[in-house]
Amino acid sequence: MSHAQPNVLTPSRKDVLVLTPWLAPIIWEGTFNIDILNEQFRLQNTTIGLTVFAIKKYVVFLKLFLETAEQHFMVGHKVIYYVFTDRPAEVPQVSLGAGRKLVVLTVRNYSRWQDVSMHRMEMISDFSERRFLQEVDYLVCADVDMKFQDHVGVEILSALFGTLHPGFYGSSRESFTYERRPKSRAYIPWDEGDFYYMGAFFGGSVVEVYHLTKACHQAMVEDKANGIEAVWHDESHLNKYLLYHKPTKVLSPEYMWDQQLLGWPSVMKKLRYVAVPKNHQAIRNR
């Protein structure tokens, strides 16, 4: 392949951190060459699974999610959309490109949105073991009430990746909303923590996602037995897991943004995966 020679004396970005202390790349616009990466992953004949939960009224977000994924997510690569839903009849018909397919997985719902959120870890773990290991190389786990607005491709793929929370990427660890009660399995002391990761976009190889989701589910089961629920539910347990099992890539907030709340700061060259305006109360418990 013909491409510009990298210059070891010239960093790709000087305005942001592009490498963690454990040498995992932090993915920002300007830090990767997508042509080289596309060729790498095509040579490996990679298939990517994208899991999304459309439970109860959240099924209304599915059409936009899938349509924008077809425009921007892993374009040119093989993709299987795994839609977990309690309303299979309401899954929309969306035209899919070559090498891409949609699989509907019917699951039960729960009365509280917190329980729906927390049981995602159990379901992803369960289906990883039963099915995903045989069908895909990587799993990307995403929230449905979002849309793809710009390129999200193989630059995110790695053994294990997490995404920086858009509200905390510039904050000190003391201000992170970790679970601070020692009784919870999600507990993180005040003097620990690298980043605050978003529960709405994470992934990696199927084996690593299986380990993560299984560990988080087991921790939530233990918490429930002890009469405690982590402050941010599955996201709190995800942060605990990624603190002690360091991700091999970290995605910048380009991959998880809310323009309505946060505007568009100059450090963000692209807004790739963004929140869809909504009324949470009208949707969560219906």
NORHU-V835563 format. One record per residue. N is the residue number from 0. RES is the residue in one small letter. SS is DSSP state (alpha for helix, beta for strand, coil for the rest). OMEGA is omega as a letter, one per 20 degrees, with the letter a starting at -180 (none if undefined). Layout:
n=N res=RES ss=SS omega=OMEGA
n=N res=RES ss=SS omega=OMEGA
This chain:
n=0 res=m ss=coil omega=r
n=1 res=s ss=coil omega=r
n=2 res=h ss=coil omega=a
n=3 res=a ss=coil omega=r
n=4 res=q ss=coil omega=r
n=5 res=p ss=coil omega=a
n=6 res=n ss=coil omega=a
n=7 res=v ss=coil omega=a
n=8 res=l ss=coil omega=a
n=9 res=t ss=coil omega=r
n=10 res=p ss=coil omega=a
n=11 res=s ss=coil omega=r
n=12 res=r ss=coil omega=r
n=13 res=k ss=coil omega=a
n=14 res=d ss=coil omega=a
n=15 res=v ss=coil omega=r
n=16 res=l ss=coil omega=a
n=17 res=v ss=coil omega=a
n=18 res=l ss=beta omega=r
n=19 res=t ss=coil omega=r
n=20 res=p ss=coil omega=r
n=21 res=w ss=coil omega=r
n=22 res=l ss=coil omega=r
n=23 res=a ss=coil omega=r
n=24 res=p ss=beta omega=r
n=25 res=i ss=beta omega=a
n=26 res=i ss=beta omega=r
n=27 res=w ss=coil omega=r
n=28 res=e ss=coil omega=a
n=29 res=g ss=coil omega=a
n=30 res=t ss=coil omega=a
n=31 res=f ss=coil omega=r
n=32 res=n ss=coil omega=a
n=33 res=i ss=alpha omega=r
n=34 res=d ss=alpha omega=r
n=35 res=i ss=alpha omega=a
n=36 res=l ss=alpha omega=r
n=37 res=n ss=alpha omega=a
n=38 res=e ss=alpha omega=r
n=39 res=q ss=alpha omega=a
n=40 res=f ss=alpha omega=r
n=41 res=r ss=alpha omega=r
n=42 res=l ss=alpha omega=r
n=43 res=q ss=coil omega=a
n=44 res=n ss=coil omega=a
n=45 res=t ss=coil omega=r
n=46 res=t ss=beta omega=a
n=47 res=i ss=beta omega=r
n=48 res=g ss=beta omega=r
n=49 res=l ss=beta omega=r
n=50 res=t ss=beta omega=r
n=51 res=v ss=beta omega=a
n=52 res=f ss=beta omega=r
n=53 res=a ss=beta omega=a
n=54 res=i ss=coil omega=a
n=55 res=k ss=alpha omega=a
n=56 res=k ss=alpha omega=r
n=57 res=y ss=alpha omega=r
n=58 res=v ss=alpha omega=a
n=59 res=v ss=alpha omega=a
n=60 res=f ss=alpha omega=a
n=61 res=l ss=alpha omega=a
n=62 res=k ss=alpha omega=r
n=63 res=l ss=alpha omega=r
n=64 res=f ss=alpha omega=a
n=65 res=l ss=alpha omega=r
n=66 res=e ss=alpha omega=a
n=67 res=t ss=alpha omega=r
n=68 res=a ss=alpha omega=r
n=69 res=e ss=alpha omega=r
n=70 res=q ss=alpha omega=a
n=71 res=h ss=alpha omega=a
n=72 res=f ss=beta omega=r
n=73 res=m ss=coil omega=a
n=74 res=v ss=coil omega=a
n=75 res=g ss=coil omega=a
n=76 res=h ss=coil omega=r
n=77 res=k ss=beta omega=a
n=78 res=v ss=beta omega=r
n=79 res=i ss=beta omega=r
n=80 res=y ss=beta omega=r
n=81 res=y ss=beta omega=a
n=82 res=v ss=beta omega=r
n=83 res=f ss=beta omega=a
n=84 res=t ss=beta omega=r
n=85 res=d ss=coil omega=a
n=86 res=r ss=coil omega=a
n=87 res=p ss=alpha omega=a
n=88 res=a ss=alpha omega=a
n=89 res=e ss=alpha omega=r
n=90 res=v ss=coil omega=a
n=91 res=p ss=coil omega=r
n=92 res=q ss=coil omega=r
n=93 res=v ss=coil omega=r
n=94 res=s ss=coil omega=a
n=95 res=l ss=coil omega=r
n=96 res=g ss=coil omega=r
n=97 res=a ss=coil omega=r
n=98 res=g ss=coil omega=a
n=99 res=r ss=beta omega=r
n=100 res=k ss=beta omega=a
n=101 res=l ss=beta omega=r
n=102 res=v ss=beta omega=r
n=103 res=v ss=beta omega=r
n=104 res=l ss=beta omega=a
n=105 res=t ss=beta omega=a
n=106 res=v ss=coil omega=r
n=107 res=r ss=coil omega=r
n=108 res=n ss=coil omega=r
n=109 res=y ss=coil omega=a
n=110 res=s ss=coil omega=a
n=111 res=r ss=coil omega=r
n=112 res=w ss=alpha omega=r
n=113 res=q ss=alpha omega=r
n=114 res=d ss=alpha omega=r
n=115 res=v ss=alpha omega=a
n=116 res=s ss=alpha omega=a
n=117 res=m ss=alpha omega=a
n=118 res=h ss=alpha omega=r
n=119 res=r ss=alpha omega=a
n=120 res=m ss=alpha omega=r
n=121 res=e ss=alpha omega=a
n=122 res=m ss=alpha omega=r
n=123 res=i ss=alpha omega=r
n=124 res=s ss=alpha omega=a
n=125 res=d ss=alpha omega=a
n=126 res=f ss=alpha omega=r
n=127 res=s ss=alpha omega=a
n=128 res=e ss=alpha omega=a
n=129 res=r ss=alpha omega=a
n=130 res=r ss=alpha omega=a
n=131 res=f ss=alpha omega=a
n=132 res=l ss=alpha omega=a
n=133 res=q ss=alpha omega=a
n=134 res=e ss=alpha omega=a
n=135 res=v ss=coil omega=r
n=136 res=d ss=coil omega=a
n=137 res=y ss=beta omega=r
n=138 res=l ss=beta omega=r
n=139 res=v ss=beta omega=a
n=140 res=c ss=beta omega=a
n=141 res=a ss=beta omega=r
n=142 res=d ss=coil omega=a
n=143 res=v ss=coil omega=a
n=144 res=d ss=coil omega=a
n=145 res=m ss=beta omega=r
n=146 res=k ss=beta omega=r
n=147 res=f ss=beta omega=a
n=148 res=q ss=coil omega=a
n=149 res=d ss=coil omega=a
n=150 res=h ss=coil omega=r
n=151 res=v ss=beta omega=a
n=152 res=g ss=coil omega=a
n=153 res=v ss=alpha omega=r
n=154 res=e ss=alpha omega=a
n=155 res=i ss=alpha omega=a
n=156 res=l ss=coil omega=a
n=157 res=s ss=coil omega=r
n=158 res=a ss=coil omega=a
n=159 res=l ss=beta omega=r
n=160 res=f ss=beta omega=r
n=161 res=g ss=beta omega=a
n=162 res=t ss=beta omega=r
n=163 res=l ss=beta omega=r
n=164 res=h ss=coil omega=a
n=165 res=p ss=coil omega=a
n=166 res=g ss=coil omega=a
n=167 res=f ss=coil omega=a
n=168 res=y ss=coil omega=r
n=169 res=g ss=coil omega=a
n=170 res=s ss=coil omega=r
n=171 res=s ss=coil omega=a
n=172 res=r ss=alpha omega=a
n=173 res=e ss=alpha omega=a
n=174 res=s ss=alpha omega=r
n=175 res=f ss=coil omega=a
n=176 res=t ss=coil omega=r
n=177 res=y ss=coil omega=r
n=178 res=e ss=beta omega=a
n=179 res=r ss=coil omega=a
n=180 res=r ss=coil omega=a
n=181 res=p ss=coil omega=a
n=182 res=k ss=coil omega=a
n=183 res=s ss=coil omega=r
n=184 res=r ss=coil omega=r
n=185 res=a ss=coil omega=a
n=186 res=y ss=beta omega=r
n=187 res=i ss=coil omega=r
n=188 res=p ss=coil omega=a
n=189 res=w ss=coil omega=a
n=190 res=d ss=coil omega=r
n=191 res=e ss=coil omega=r
n=192 res=g ss=coil omega=r
n=193 res=d ss=coil omega=a
n=194 res=f ss=coil omega=r
n=195 res=y ss=coil omega=a
n=196 res=y ss=beta omega=a
n=197 res=m ss=coil omega=r
n=198 res=g ss=coil omega=a
n=199 res=a ss=coil omega=a
n=200 res=f ss=beta omega=r
n=201 res=f ss=beta omega=r
n=202 res=g ss=beta omega=a
n=203 res=g ss=beta omega=r
n=204 res=s ss=beta omega=a
n=205 res=v ss=alpha omega=a
n=206 res=v ss=alpha omega=a
n=207 res=e ss=alpha omega=r
n=208 res=v ss=alpha omega=r
n=209 res=y ss=alpha omega=r
n=210 res=h ss=alpha omega=a
n=211 res=l ss=alpha omega=a
n=212 res=t ss=alpha omega=r
n=213 res=k ss=alpha omega=r
n=214 res=a ss=alpha omega=r
n=215 res=c ss=alpha omega=r
n=216 res=h ss=alpha omega=a
n=217 res=q ss=alpha omega=r
n=218 res=a ss=alpha omega=r
n=219 res=m ss=alpha omega=r
n=220 res=v ss=alpha omega=r
n=221 res=e ss=alpha omega=r
n=222 res=d ss=alpha omega=a
n=223 res=k ss=alpha omega=r
n=224 res=a ss=alpha omega=r
n=225 res=n ss=coil omega=r
n=226 res=g ss=coil omega=r
n=227 res=i ss=coil omega=r
n=228 res=e ss=coil omega=a
n=229 res=a ss=coil omega=a
n=230 res=v ss=coil omega=r
n=231 res=w ss=coil omega=r
n=232 res=h ss=alpha omega=a
n=233 res=d ss=alpha omega=r
n=234 res=e ss=alpha omega=r
n=235 res=s ss=alpha omega=a
n=236 res=h ss=alpha omega=r
n=237 res=l ss=alpha omega=r
n=238 res=n ss=alpha omega=r
n=239 res=k ss=alpha omega=a
n=240 res=y ss=alpha omega=a
n=241 res=l ss=alpha omega=r
n=242 res=l ss=alpha omega=a
n=243 res=y ss=alpha omega=r
n=244 res=h ss=coil omega=a
n=245 res=k ss=coil omega=r
n=246 res=p ss=coil omega=r
n=247 res=t ss=coil omega=r
n=248 res=k ss=beta omega=r
n=249 res=v ss=beta omega=r
n=250 res=l ss=beta omega=r
n=251 res=s ss=coil omega=r
n=252 res=p ss=alpha omega=r
n=253 res=e ss=alpha omega=a
n=254 res=y ss=alpha omega=r
n=255 res=m ss=coil omega=a
n=256 res=w ss=beta omega=r
n=257 res=d ss=coil omega=a
n=258 res=q ss=alpha omega=r
n=259 res=q ss=alpha omega=a
n=260 res=l ss=alpha omega=a
n=261 res=l ss=alpha omega=a
n=262 res=g ss=coil omega=a
n=263 res=w ss=coil omega=a
n=264 res=p ss=coil omega=a
n=265 res=s ss=coil omega=r
n=266 res=v ss=coil omega=r
n=267 res=m ss=coil omega=r
n=268 res=k ss=coil omega=r
n=269 res=k ss=coil omega=r
n=270 res=l ss=coil omega=a
n=271 res=r ss=coil omega=a
n=272 res=y ss=beta omega=a
n=273 res=v ss=beta omega=r
n=274 res=a ss=beta omega=r
n=275 res=v ss=coil omega=r
n=276 res=p ss=coil omega=a
n=277 res=k ss=coil omega=r
n=278 res=n ss=coil omega=a
n=279 res=h ss=alpha omega=a
n=280 res=q ss=alpha omega=a
n=281 res=a ss=alpha omega=a
n=282 res=i ss=alpha omega=a
n=283 res=r ss=alpha omega=a
n=284 res=n ss=coil omega=r
n=285 res=r ss=coil omega=none
